[in-house]
Amino acid sequence: MSTTESAAVIAVRRWVDLMVVGLNLCPFARTEVVNKRVHFIETETRSEVQLLETLAAELTLLAETPAIETTLLVHPQVLKDFADYNQFLDEVDALLQGMQLDGELQVASFHPDYQFAGTEPDDAENFTNRAPFPVLHILREASIEDRLDSYPDAAAIPERNIKLMNKMGRQQLQALLARCCS
């Protein structure tokens, strides 16, 4: 980890290490982290328009750079409110389509206040998508398909993660997420 990285990127790296890899929320993440094929970047943009511009640049970079498997775009200054963030994801989908990258790349969403439809804000299962800061995670669709095809019972991953989150409980998960920022 570089000493020049921002506090937000350091916190997101810790989150990946402690929760995503540490709890095996994504069984495919460890390999990419170990092989240093994850690009962590922070943007200090303060508007949705600027964030879309930054995202477009990162989508282009990932599409043109095979050595980078995935990108985590951390944006702590914009879309702090989850409802706004969730609504912004429609613009992200439109950007992918407009850049003709739909089907090649996809964007997964993580936010400190992430809440799945049909859940309560305090439900532990929301922690599968909670990160210390808002993050747009750019992934290669072909890589996802390859890994899912070779992983036994890939369809069970979300249910397994929900069970783990519920078993750990909200308080333990909040404490683990807080450790990422300390």
HELIX and SHEET records of a PDB file:
HELIX    1   1 ALA A    7  TRP A   15  1                                   9    
HELIX    2   2 VAL A   16  VAL A   21  3                                   6    
HELIX    3   3 ALA A   29  VAL A   34  1                                   6    
HELIX    4   4 GLU A   48  GLU A   64  1                                  17    
HELIX    5   5 PHE A   82  GLY A   98  1                                  17    
HELIX    6   6 ALA A  124  ASN A  129  5                                   6    
HELIX    7   7 GLU A  141  SER A  150  1                                  10    
HELIX    8   8 ALA A  154  ALA A  156  5                                   3    
HELIX    9   9 ILE A  157  MET A  168  1                                  12    
HELIX   10  10 ARG A  170  CYS A  180  1                                  11    
SHEET    1   A 4 VAL A  38  GLU A  42  0                                        
SHEET    2   A 4 THR A  70  VAL A  74  1                                        
SHEET    3   A 4 VAL A 135  ARG A 140 -1                                        
SHEET    4   A 4 LEU A 105  PHE A 110 -1                                        
END                                                                             
